[in-house]
Amino acid sequence: MSRVVKTVRSVADVRSAVRAARSTGRTIGLVPTMGALHEGHLSLIRRARQECGFVVVSIFVNPTQFGPHEDLSRYPRPFNRDVHLCDQEQVNLVFAPDEATVYPAGFATFVDVQGLSSRLEGAFRPGHFRGVATVVLKLFQMVAPDVAYFGQKDAQQVAVIRQMVRDLDSTIEIRVCPTVREKDGLALSSRNVYLSDDERSSALALSRCLHAAKGLIDTGCRDGDRVRHKMRAVLESAPGVVPDYAELVDPVTFEPVGKIMGPVLATVAARVGKARLIDNLPIEPTR
Amino acid sequence: MSRVVKTVRSVADVRSAVRAARSTGRTIGLVPTMGALHEGHLSLIRRARQECGFVVVSIFVNPTQFGPHEDLSRYPRPFNRDVHLCDQEQVNLVFAPDEATVYPAGFATFVDVQGLSSRLEGAFRPGHFRGVATVVLKLFQMVAPDVAYFGQKDAQQVAVIRQMVRDLDSTIEIRVCPTVREKDGLALSSRNVYLSDDERSSALALSRCLHAAKGLIDTGCRDGDRVRHKMRAVLESAPGVVPDYAELVDPVTFEPVGKIMGPVLATVAARVGKARLIDNLPIEPTR
C-alpha cells in the first residue's frame, strides 16, 4: 500500500502542520505552484527535498494573476496526478486552498512592486505581477516557510518576488532553480499542452532566439540593439509565432541593456496558437 | 541613577532583541508611533505593558503617508523626550529606524487596501493609507510582534490595518484603545502643538459636533442625513474652522450610513490654522 501525501485546504491546517514540523527543528521549504506539475516543478521539489526537513507544495491557480481574456478557465488542473507526483517526491504536505480561502468575500488588499511590474511581461499582462506579488506574500504568510523555491523560467516573476521580499522585510530566503527543457530546447511549461505538433515545432523559435543572443555575445558582440535585432529576426522567421517581445535586459531591473558590460538576460514572449509562451536565458559575457 | 530604555535603529537589532524575548516565552507587544508622544500614545503603551511581557515602541515619522503639501518637515520630533517617556513607562525596547533603513534606495513595493483607502481621509489625503498600510506591514515584518496597539483616534487607519491583516493572512492581533481627550473634549494629537490659544478654542468644534451626533441618535434619531446635517452645522458655526468632512459611516467599511440600524461612527476632519485635525466617536443606538 503506497503512502499518500497529506493534503490540507485550510490556513489553520497548514499552519498547525508547519508549526509541528518546526518544533522538531526542521527547516520548512515551500514550493508555490499552480499545479499541472512538470519536470520543472519537480526539479524545485527535489531541491527543496534535499535542503529542507519539511517540504510544502502549494497548488493554487491564482485568479488575480490572469487578465480578463487569458486562460484562467482552461488552465490545466490535473489535481490527482499532481498529488501523486508530490507523493512520489516525498513531499510532506500539499496545501491546496480553494479560492474563497485565499480571496474571501470583501478581499481588497494588493501588493504592488512598482517599476518592475510594468515592464515586459507586466506591459503585456497588466495587473499580472500585482496578482503574483499578492498571492506569493499571502502564501508566505500562510505557510511561513524558511525557504521558498521558484523557477528561472519565470525570471521576471523571480525579480518581482526578490524586490518584494527585500522591500517588505521578509525573512524568507528565495532560491531559484534553472529552467528545465525538453531535449530540443523547448522550456517546460504547463501551457505546452495547448500546442499542436506543428505549433510545438514553431515554438522552438523561442529558445533558438535566446541561443542566437548568446551566440552573438559569446563571439564578442557588446551591442544590445544588435542582439535584440537578431533575436527578433529569429523569432519572426518561425511560422505561426506572434512575438510579444524579444529583449535584452538587466537581470535585476529588467530595463533594456545598451552596451553589454556584465550579466544580462535575454528574454522572450510570443503567442503560438492558443498558447502564450515565455522563455529566457541569463548570459554572462566572458571577456 | 535611572534606567535607560534600550534604543535600536537597525532591523537586525530589533529582531535579535525580540527573538531573545520570545525565547523566554514572553508575549511581544508593538506600539507603532510617529513619536511626539502624548497621553494617547501612553495609554497604548500602558495597555501593552499590562498585557505583554516585552513591549516595543517604534518611533518613525513615515514620509510615505504624508502628501507633498503636508506637514512632514515640521512634524514634531522631540526624540529625547519620547525615549524618556518610554523609559518611564518601562518599555523594553525603542525601535527608531532612520529613513534609509525603512525605505532603502530603490524601494518600490506598496500595499494598497482598495476601497477603504479612497474614502474620507483617503479622499482628502491621496496615498495616505497606502503609506500607512505599507509602513505598518513593514514594521510587523521587522518586529514580528504577537499583538499591536493602535488608537481609536485614527479610526479609519485602524479599519485599513484590520482589513490588511485579514487579507494578507497576518497572525498579529490588533488591539484598539479609546481616544484620550483633554478635559474640554479636544482629542489628543501630536498636531495640537500647531494651534494658537484661539485656534485651540475653535478646534473644540470637532468634538462638539461628534457629541451633537450622539445626542441626536441617543434621543431616537435614525436618519443619517439629519445627523450629518447637524454635525456640519456645529462644525461650520466655529470661527476659523475649515471643514474637510463631517460624516456618519459604517465603522468597518466607512461607507455613509443612511438609516441607522446598528453601531455607527461619527467622524470629522477640519483645518484649524496650520493644523489639520481629525476626530471620531463610535455611537451605538440604544433602542
Boltz contact constraints between the chains, C-beta under 6 A:
constraints:
  - contact:
      token1: [A, 107]
      token2: [B, 167]
      max_distance: 6.0
  - contact:
      token1: [A, 108]
      token2: [B, 113]
      max_distance: 6.0
  - contact:
      token1: [A, 108]
      token2: [B, 114]
      max_distance: 6.0
  - contact:
      token1: [A, 108]
      token2: [B, 115]
      max_distance: 6.0
  - contact:
      token1: [A, 109]
      token2: [B, 113]
      max_distance: 6.0
  - contact:
      token1: [A, 109]
      token2: [B, 164]
      max_distance: 6.0
  - contact:
      token1: [A, 109]
      token2: [B, 167]
      max_distance: 6.0
  - contact:
      token1: [A, 109]
      token2: [B, 168]
      max_distance: 6.0
  - contact:
      token1: [A, 110]
      token2: [B, 112]
      max_distance: 6.0
  - contact:
      token1: [A, 111]
      token2: [B, 111]
      max_distance: 6.0
  - contact:
      token1: [A, 112]
      token2: [B, 110]
      max_distance: 6.0
  - contact:
      token1: [A, 112]
      token2: [B, 112]
      max_distance: 6.0
  - contact:
      token1: [A, 113]
      token2: [B, 108]
      max_distance: 6.0
  - contact:
      token1: [A, 113]
      token2: [B, 109]
      max_distance: 6.0
  - contact:
      token1: [A, 114]
      token2: [B, 108]
      max_distance: 6.0
  - contact:
      token1: [A, 115]
      token2: [B, 108]
      max_distance: 6.0
  - contact:
      token1: [A, 138]
      token2: [B, 169]
      max_distance: 6.0
  - contact:
      token1: [A, 141]
      token2: [B, 168]
      max_distance: 6.0
  - contact:
      token1: [A, 141]
      token2: [B, 169]
      max_distance: 6.0
  - contact:
      token1: [A, 142]
      token2: [B, 169]
      max_distance: 6.0
  - contact:
      token1: [A, 164]
      token2: [B, 109]
      max_distance: 6.0
  - contact:
      token1: [A, 167]
      token2: [B, 107]
      max_distance: 6.0
  - contact:
      token1: [A, 167]
      token2: [B, 109]
      max_distance: 6.0
  - contact:
      token1: [A, 168]
      token2: [B, 109]
      max_distance: 6.0
  - contact:
      token1: [A, 168]
      token2: [B, 141]
      max_distance: 6.0
  - contact:
      token1: [A, 169]
      token2: [B, 138]
      max_distance: 6.0
  - contact:
      token1: [A, 169]
      token2: [B, 141]
      max_distance: 6.0
  - contact:
      token1: [A, 169]
      token2: [B, 142]
      max_distance: 6.0
